Amino acid sequence: MLCLSDHFVLSVLWIEHRDGGLRPMDADQLREHAHKMVDFIADYYKSIENFPVLSQVEPGYLSRMLPDSAPNHPESLEDIFNGFSWITSPAATELEMIVLDWLAKLLKLPDDFLSGGQGGGVIQGTASEAVLVVLLAARDKMLRTVGKNALEKLVVYTSDQTHSALQKACQIGGIQPENCRLLETDSTSNYALSPDVLCETIAHDIAIGLIPFFLCATVGTTSSTAVDPLLPLGKIAKSNGMWFHVDAAYAGSACICPEYRHYIDGVEEADSFNMNAHKWFLTNFDCSALWIKDRNALAQSLSTNPEYLKNKASQANMVVDYKDWQIPLGRRFRSLKLWMVLQLYGIENLQCYIRNHIKLAQQFEVLVAQDLRFEIVTPRIFSLVCFRLLPSQNSKDHGNELNHHLLDTVNSTGKVFLSHTVLSGKYILRFAVGAPLTEERHVTAAWKVLQDEASALLRSL
Ligand code: PLP
């Protein structure tokens, strides 16, 4: 079965092939590597009593052992094992800081987002948690200035294309529903948020005594991968003293390629930036990378300091305590899988991976454009194609039922799975390339299914 409809990664282990490209491991290679991993764990388990109960390392020990940036070329599994011995929580925290610095550098995020200064990265479970924690930080920061009784005057701005995760964050954060501005977008801007509309709305809100405090822009919206213009939006946020969050949950991964990096130009203006490594970066769910410029702002909202958690390193402010950057206290060693991805693939292979998906989406787009019964609804930017079957001129609902029907018949073949969205009242089909094993032959096969089902449907009218 081809599963082409979503961006979530079902990660398989890949290895470098003799010709330089990446190939999925075959069953024997997978077995061999998995056995090595199990042996490693079993040996550790057998000799567990030889280790001190608590790690004896000093803060910062790991950064002295690892390079400053992710490798360009893949490392072998053997080398990765050697570079990493027994693992406890200091390693988990320090590795998270290091790999998020690596990833920030790969994305060319401003230095303010690196862990060496006042900011840094943290792995959240999901983009929803990421936007929630930064919204809480922004809310409390503003309330410290304007007074804690002003909660009901705080206003959030975003586009009507923003993921509903923001709306959920507002609900949890006590923001009045009527103070969440979902600003309208349309096809003239390819569904990107207009800085002019934002400015006008903010001015109106200030005039009636409300307090703008949070702007969320998206790079790669869920419906159509629209890209909000970060630079002008960020400047507006800054001039109004607002927190500026960028949600690049899906498309952030593409920005590791120099030719796509311009989509996050303006990220210098952001207070926080988020990308889901579990969407399009070969990392298994869950792994959502969040960077902030002012880690204190997060800690001021999320920190608690009960007696049973007190320890010398934290009291002396010598370490990052990620418990103050997230909702739960306990946390998983998620950085390990992101580190493995960066080490095992290397930057160049990861870039090839993204480019290949975008190329496959481009090929699909060409096929659709050549068939005059279809239309591309909004220009493709990354690896998603939004298209639909054109309705006849006398169609009462502009072809919505027709396309709904087409989607149902195509998906019921069991050979391909597409999803849909609605843009400007039009029901639209979404063809997303994002699964690691998708090849050109799958794309052409999927298009053939679509064409055949469309022909049958048109004949039956
Ligand atoms: N933001 C965007 C742009 C998304 O596409 C999605 C999910 O598809 C989300 C946020 C929510 O992601 P999560 O499931 O990690 O909360």
Residues whose N, C-alpha, C, O or C-beta is under 5 A from the ligand:
A	BS01	PLP	T126 A127 S128 H163 A165 G220 T221 T222 D247 A249 Y250
